[in-house]
């Protein structure tokens, strides 16, 4: 079993119940909703444990930390990492120590001082991630189309769920065959964050890629996308994980010669293109957001939108001929 599956499925099952109650990090990971979130936070806690000389997050004595330790680790990390990354680690530490306080593993004064540790300020003002131009999207699809194995069909279908579907990788992994309805348009019934369900419509090439995969996969209910083996074969009936979706998209990007591509960039690109052709309310509903305010962190039109706006601004000027 991979480390990802271990955290996603059994984050603490290797600990007995008695030790579980003494391990605030394990309880913190269990409190997180998604397998992806547990995996990401586990890696951050592992980094902290090793920076203090521990072997793993599971065996580290979290209750021995106080505000001086937390301040020191945040200051050290801030020298090498972006504020957003360091602040995420601080949030994880606060979560762990809150559980330690709730289970009487640390005192009130220790917890109160840890809560006062300040977040790292500053950093980049530009939003993270980028827009994926059409040339790169085409190159990614061509890589999938050139693979005649079952994985090639599956990966092309996953790719269209990422763009133009705009699904998060956990949402892609969570799809079932019965979530696909093929009518006037092919419809995906998506279960999003916070138990928010939405319909995503597919047309043109996106619908065709999914139909080809369904033809190969079969009509049986169950996971829409199967986990894979080396060589392109798939494990029928075994659901792909969100982490495996991430790894596949990164691998296909490398094969296509594309660098610095984040899997969430597909969602940013979907949002940016939707804002070009639709209104913010429609875009928010398409992506599963309850408010249009969050769209500003997904919008990557930046220069393209400003250049288009500049084309609509006119002033009367006539270029002059220069005497040689």
Secondary structure, 3 states (H helix, E strand, C coil): CCHHHHHHHHCCCCCCHHHHCCCHHHHHHHHCCCHHHHHHHHHHHHHHHHHCCCCCCCCCCHHHCCHHHHHHHHHHHHCCCCHHHHHHHHHHHHHHHHHHHHCCCCCHHHHHHHHCCCCCCCCCCCCCCCCCCHHHHHHHHHHHHCCCCHHHHHHHHHHHHHCCCCCCHHHHHCCEHHHEEECCCEEEEEECHHHCEEEEEECHHHHHHHHHHHHHHCCCCCECCEEECCCCCEEEEEECCHHHHHHHHHHHHHHCCCCCCCCCHHHHHHHHHHHHHCCHHHHHHHHCCCCHHHHHHCCCCHHHHHHHHHHCCCCCCCCCCCCC
